[in-house]
Amino acid sequence: LEQIGDALHGSIRKVARDELRRVFKGFSEGFIKALSDQFYDQPLFSGQALIKQYAPAHSMFVLTKGKVDIHVDGVKVTSLEAPQVLGENALLNPGVKATANVTSTIIGDCLAMHTDRISKELHSKFPEDMQKLQDSLNRKRGKDDGYQRGPTTDSQPT
């Protein structure tokens, strides 16, 4: 049984690395490996909340299959389709209050990780990559103010 568990976890890490290479282009291989070792597979169900606005954020997700809606203060602001990184601020600043509700709209799959333990280590070992992640989040927020206010169409993922 232990060998089956080890093989399954090894398979999840490989999938995580492949997905992370797609969504974290330009990041170091060491950073991607360190992240992938923390992820676990999480199936998603229609209507399932991944992130709740104003709640302390302690998880980051990589949406690998499916679609999510983003709501800010009860207003749908956009829809995103896989692949997407969600909750990256929880890795940069574990416990920070989430800026939006993120809810799965269809059955899908994601990789999830708890950020509390690994954040300090990543800041210490991979400061350039953590800065790239911060810059990426700043661009996202600059583009749409932490998620664009007002209704959007489903046909234009951001």
Phi and psi in degrees as GROMACS dihedral restraints (atoms count N, CA, C in turn):
[ dihedral_restraints ]
;  ai    aj    ak    al  type     phi  dphi    fc
    3     4     5     6     1   -62.9    20    10
    4     5     6     7     1   -39.1    20    10
    6     7     8     9     1   -64.6    20    10
    7     8     9    10     1   -38.1    20    10
    9    10    11    12     1   -64.5    20    10
   10    11    12    13     1   -44.1    20    10
   12    13    14    15     1   -61.5    20    10
   13    14    15    16     1   -43.2    20    10
   15    16    17    18     1   -63.9    20    10
   16    17    18    19     1   -42.0    20    10
   18    19    20    21     1   -64.3    20    10
   19    20    21    22     1   -42.1    20    10
   21    22    23    24     1   -64.0    20    10
   22    23    24    25     1   -45.3    20    10
   24    25    26    27     1   -63.9    20    10
   25    26    27    28     1   -38.3    20    10
   27    28    29    30     1   -62.5    20    10
   28    29    30    31     1   -39.2    20    10
   30    31    32    33     1   -66.1    20    10
   31    32    33    34     1   -41.0    20    10
   33    34    35    36     1   -63.8    20    10
   34    35    36    37     1   -41.6    20    10
   36    37    38    39     1   -61.8    20    10
   37    38    39    40     1   -40.2    20    10
   39    40    41    42     1   -64.8    20    10
   40    41    42    43     1   -45.8    20    10
   42    43    44    45     1   -60.6    20    10
   43    44    45    46     1   -42.9    20    10
   45    46    47    48     1   -59.8    20    10
   46    47    48    49     1   -46.6    20    10
   48    49    50    51     1   -61.1    20    10
   49    50    51    52     1   -43.9    20    10
   51    52    53    54     1   -61.3    20    10
   52    53    54    55     1   -45.3    20    10
   54    55    56    57     1   -65.9    20    10
   55    56    57    58     1   -42.1    20    10
   57    58    59    60     1   -64.7    20    10
   58    59    60    61     1   -37.0    20    10
   60    61    62    63     1   -61.2    20    10
   61    62    63    64     1   -35.2    20    10
   63    64    65    66     1   -70.1    20    10
   64    65    66    67     1   -44.3    20    10
   66    67    68    69     1   -91.1    20    10
   67    68    69    70     1   -17.4    20    10
   69    70    71    72     1  -115.5    20    10
   70    71    72    73     1    51.9    20    10
   72    73    74    75     1   -61.1    20    10
   73    74    75    76     1   134.7    20    10
   75    76    77    78     1    90.9    20    10
   76    77    78    79     1    -4.4    20    10
   78    79    80    81     1   -89.0    20    10
   79    80    81    82     1   155.1    20    10
   81    82    83    84     1   -68.9    20    10
   82    83    84    85     1   151.5    20    10
   84    85    86    87     1   -64.3    20    10
   85    86    87    88     1   -35.3    20    10
   87    88    89    90     1   -63.1    20    10
   88    89    90    91     1   -40.7    20    10
   90    91    92    93     1   -64.7    20    10
   91    92    93    94     1   -44.9    20    10
   93    94    95    96     1   -62.9    20    10
   94    95    96    97     1   -41.5    20    10
   96    97    98    99     1   -64.5    20    10
   97    98    99   100     1   -44.2    20    10
   99   100   101   102     1   -60.4    20    10
  100   101   102   103     1   -41.3    20    10
  102   103   104   105     1   -65.6    20    10
  103   104   105   106     1   -48.4    20    10
  105   106   107   108     1   -61.7    20    10
  106   107   108   109     1   -29.4    20    10
  108   109   110   111     1   -67.7    20    10
  109   110   111   112     1   -17.1    20    10
  111   112   113   114     1   -95.9    20    10
  112   113   114   115     1   -18.3    20    10
  114   115   116   117     1   -78.3    20    10
  115   116   117   118     1   150.0    20    10
  117   118   119   120     1  -132.0    20    10
  118   119   120   121     1   155.0    20    10
  120   121   122   123     1   -76.5    20    10
  121   122   123   124     1   135.4    20    10
  123   124   125   126     1  -134.7    20    10
  124   125   126   127     1   110.6    20    10
  126   127   128   129     1   -66.7    20    10
  127   128   129   130     1   151.3    20    10
  129   130   131   132     1  -119.1    20    10
  130   131   132   133     1   144.3    20    10
  132   133   134   135     1  -118.2    20    10
  133   134   135   136     1   151.8    20    10
  135   136   137   138     1   -57.4    20    10
  136   137   138   139     1   128.2    20    10
  138   139   140   141     1    89.7    20    10
  139   140   141   142     1    -3.2    20    10
  141   142   143   144     1   -75.4    20    10
  142   143   144   145     1   130.3    20    10
  144   145   146   147     1   -83.2    20    10
  145   146   147   148     1   128.7    20    10
  147   148   149   150     1   -94.9    20    10
  148   149   150   151     1   -41.7    20    10
  150   151   152   153     1  -133.9    20    10
  151   152   153   154     1   137.1    20    10
  153   154   155   156     1  -114.9    20    10
  154   155   156   157     1   125.1    20    10
  156   157   158   159     1   -55.2    20    10
  157   158   159   160     1   138.6    20    10
  159   160   161   162     1    73.4    20    10
  160   161   162   163     1    -8.2    20    10
  162   163   164   165     1   -81.1    20    10
  163   164   165   166     1   148.7    20    10
  165   166   167   168     1   -60.5    20    10
  166   167   168   169     1   131.7    20    10
  168   169   170   171     1   -97.5    20    10
  169   170   171   172     1   124.8    20    10
  171   172   173   174     1  -130.7    20    10
  172   173   174   175     1    12.0    20    10
  174   175   176   177     1  -138.4    20    10
  175   176   177   178     1   145.4    20    10
  177   178   179   180     1  -118.7    20    10
  178   179   180   181     1   148.6    20    10
  180   181   182   183     1  -130.8    20    10
  181   182   183   184     1   149.9    20    10
  183   184   185   186     1  -119.8    20    10
  184   185   186   187     1   110.2    20    10
  186   187   188   189     1   -72.5    20    10
  187   188   189   190     1   115.1    20    10
  189   190   191   192     1  -102.6    20    10
  190   191   192   193     1   -22.0    20    10
  192   193   194   195     1  -155.3    20    10
  193   194   195   196     1   128.8    20    10
  195   196   197   198     1   122.6    20    10
  196   197   198   199     1  -163.6    20    10
  198   199   200   201     1  -148.5    20    10
  199   200   201   202     1   142.5    20    10
  201   202   203   204     1  -127.7    20    10
  202   203   204   205     1   152.4    20    10
  204   205   206   207     1  -103.9    20    10
  205   206   207   208     1   143.6    20    10
  207   208   209   210     1  -111.4    20    10
  208   209   210   211     1   125.0    20    10
  210   211   212   213     1  -121.5    20    10
  211   212   213   214     1   136.3    20    10
  213   214   215   216     1  -122.6    20    10
  214   215   216   217     1   123.0    20    10
  216   217   218   219     1    51.5    20    10
  217   218   219   220     1    40.8    20    10
  219   220   221   222     1    82.0    20    10
  220   221   222   223     1    -0.1    20    10
  222   223   224   225     1  -108.7    20    10
  223   224   225   226     1   126.2    20    10
  225   226   227   228     1   -67.7    20    10
  226   227   228   229     1   126.0    20    10
  228   229   230   231     1  -110.7    20    10
  229   230   231   232     1   -24.3    20    10
  231   232   233   234     1  -170.0    20    10
  232   233   234   235     1   168.3    20    10
  234   235   236   237     1  -123.4    20    10
  235   236   237   238     1   143.3    20    10
  237   238   239   240     1  -127.2    20    10
  238   239   240   241     1   140.6    20    10
  240   241   242   243     1  -111.3    20    10
  241   242   243   244     1   153.6    20    10
  243   244   245   246     1   -60.9    20    10
  244   245   246   247     1   148.5    20    10
  246   247   248   249     1   -86.9    20    10
  247   248   249   250     1   141.1    20    10
  249   250   251   252     1  -147.6    20    10
  250   251   252   253     1   145.9    20    10
  252   253   254   255     1   -95.6    20    10
  253   254   255   256     1   132.6    20    10
  255   256   257   258     1  -130.4    20    10
  256   257   258   259     1   136.3    20    10
  258   259   260   261     1    79.7    20    10
  259   260   261   262     1    26.4    20    10
  261   262   263   264     1   -63.3    20    10
  262   263   264   265     1   -24.6    20    10
  264   265   266   267     1   -64.9    20    10
  265   266   267   268     1   -26.1    20    10
  267   268   269   270     1   -66.9    20    10
  268   269   270   271     1   -27.3    20    10
  270   271   272   273     1   -79.1    20    10
  271   272   273   274     1   -38.8    20    10
  273   274   275   276     1   -70.8    20    10
  274   275   276   277     1   -39.2    20    10
  276   277   278   279     1  -142.4    20    10
  277   278   279   280     1    76.2    20    10
  279   280   281   282     1   -53.1    20    10
  280   281   282   283     1   134.6    20    10
  282   283   284   285     1    92.2    20    10
  283   284   285   286     1    -7.0    20    10
  285   286   287   288     1   -61.6    20    10
  286   287   288   289     1   148.9    20    10
  288   289   290   291     1   -72.6    20    10
  289   290   291   292     1   133.6    20    10
  291   292   293   294     1   -66.9    20    10
  292   293   294   295     1   143.6    20    10
  294   295   296   297     1   -93.6    20    10
  295   296   297   298     1    -6.4    20    10
  297   298   299   300     1  -155.9    20    10
  298   299   300   301     1   161.4    20    10
  300   301   302   303     1   -89.1    20    10
  301   302   303   304     1   134.1    20    10
  303   304   305   306     1  -123.5    20    10
  304   305   306   307     1   118.9    20    10
  306   307   308   309     1  -130.1    20    10
  307   308   309   310     1   132.2    20    10
  309   310   311   312     1   -68.5    20    10
  310   311   312   313     1   136.4    20    10
  312   313   314   315     1  -102.6    20    10
  313   314   315   316     1   -16.2    20    10
  315   316   317   318     1  -142.0    20    10
  316   317   318   319     1   168.8    20    10
  318   319   320   321     1   -64.7    20    10
  319   320   321   322     1   132.6    20    10
  321   322   323   324     1  -156.5    20    10
  322   323   324   325     1  -158.7    20    10
  324   325   326   327     1  -150.9    20    10
  325   326   327   328     1   148.5    20    10
  327   328   329   330     1  -147.5    20    10
  328   329   330   331     1   165.3    20    10
  330   331   332   333     1  -101.8    20    10
  331   332   333   334     1   136.4    20    10
  333   334   335   336     1  -127.9    20    10
  334   335   336   337     1   151.6    20    10
  336   337   338   339     1  -146.7    20    10
  337   338   339   340     1   144.7    20    10
  339   340   341   342     1   -84.4    20    10
  340   341   342   343     1   132.1    20    10
  342   343   344   345     1   -97.1    20    10
  343   344   345   346     1   -15.4    20    10
  345   346   347   348     1   -57.4    20    10
  346   347   348   349     1   -48.3    20    10
  348   349   350   351     1   -70.8    20    10
  349   350   351   352     1   -40.3    20    10
  351   352   353   354     1   -88.9    20    10
  352   353   354   355     1   -20.2    20    10
  354   355   356   357     1   -57.4    20    10
  355   356   357   358     1   -50.7    20    10
  357   358   359   360     1   -61.2    20    10
  358   359   360   361     1   -42.1    20    10
  360   361   362   363     1   -61.1    20    10
  361   362   363   364     1   -43.9    20    10
  363   364   365   366     1   -67.3    20    10
  364   365   366   367     1   -40.1    20    10
  366   367   368   369     1   -60.0    20    10
  367   368   369   370     1   -38.5    20    10
  369   370   371   372     1   -74.8    20    10
  370   371   372   373     1   -47.1    20    10
  372   373   374   375     1   -84.6    20    10
  373   374   375   376     1   -27.6    20    10
  375   376   377   378     1  -133.2    20    10
  376   377   378   379     1    58.9    20    10
  378   379   380   381     1   -61.5    20    10
  379   380   381   382     1   -34.7    20    10
  381   382   383   384     1   -66.5    20    10
  382   383   384   385     1   -41.3    20    10
  384   385   386   387     1   -68.3    20    10
  385   386   387   388     1   -39.3    20    10
  387   388   389   390     1   -65.2    20    10
  388   389   390   391     1   -35.4    20    10
  390   391   392   393     1   -66.9    20    10
  391   392   393   394     1   -39.4    20    10
  393   394   395   396     1   -60.6    20    10
  394   395   396   397     1   -40.9    20    10
  396   397   398   399     1   -64.5    20    10
  397   398   399   400     1   -42.9    20    10
  399   400   401   402     1   -62.2    20    10
  400   401   402   403     1   -43.3    20    10
  402   403   404   405     1   -62.0    20    10
  403   404   405   406     1   -40.2    20    10
  405   406   407   408     1   -63.0    20    10
  406   407   408   409     1   -43.2    20    10
  408   409   410   411     1   -64.7    20    10
  409   410   411   412     1   -41.1    20    10
  411   412   413   414     1   -61.9    20    10
  412   413   414   415     1   -40.6    20    10
  414   415   416   417     1   -63.8    20    10
  415   416   417   418     1   -42.6    20    10
  417   418   419   420     1   -59.2    20    10
  418   419   420   421     1   -45.8    20    10
  420   421   422   423     1   -70.6    20    10
  421   422   423   424     1   -36.3    20    10
  423   424   425   426     1   -66.3    20    10
  424   425   426   427     1   -35.7    20    10
  426   427   428   429     1   -70.0    20    10
  427   428   429   430     1   -41.1    20    10
  429   430   431   432     1  -138.1    20    10
  430   431   432   433     1    29.3    20    10
  432   433   434   435     1    51.0    20    10
  433   434   435   436     1    47.7    20    10
  435   436   437   438     1    73.2    20    10
  436   437   438   439     1    25.3    20    10
  438   439   440   441     1   108.0    20    10
  439   440   441   442     1   118.6    20    10
  441   442   443   444     1   -52.8    20    10
  442   443   444   445     1   135.9    20    10
  444   445   446   447     1   -82.9    20    10
  445   446   447   448     1   143.9    20    10
  447   448   449   450     1    95.3    20    10
  448   449   450   451     1   160.9    20    10
  450   451   452   453     1   -66.0    20    10
  451   452   453   454     1   147.9    20    10
  453   454   455   456     1  -131.7    20    10
  454   455   456   457     1   171.5    20    10
  456   457   458   459     1   -90.9    20    10
  457   458   459   460     1   155.4    20    10
  459   460   461   462     1   -74.6    20    10
  460   461   462   463     1   -13.7    20    10
  462   463   464   465     1   -83.3    20    10
  463   464   465   466     1    -6.1    20    10
  465   466   467   468     1  -122.9    20    10
  466   467   468   469     1    77.6    20    10
  468   469   470   471     1   -61.4    20    10
  469   470   471   472     1   145.9    20    10
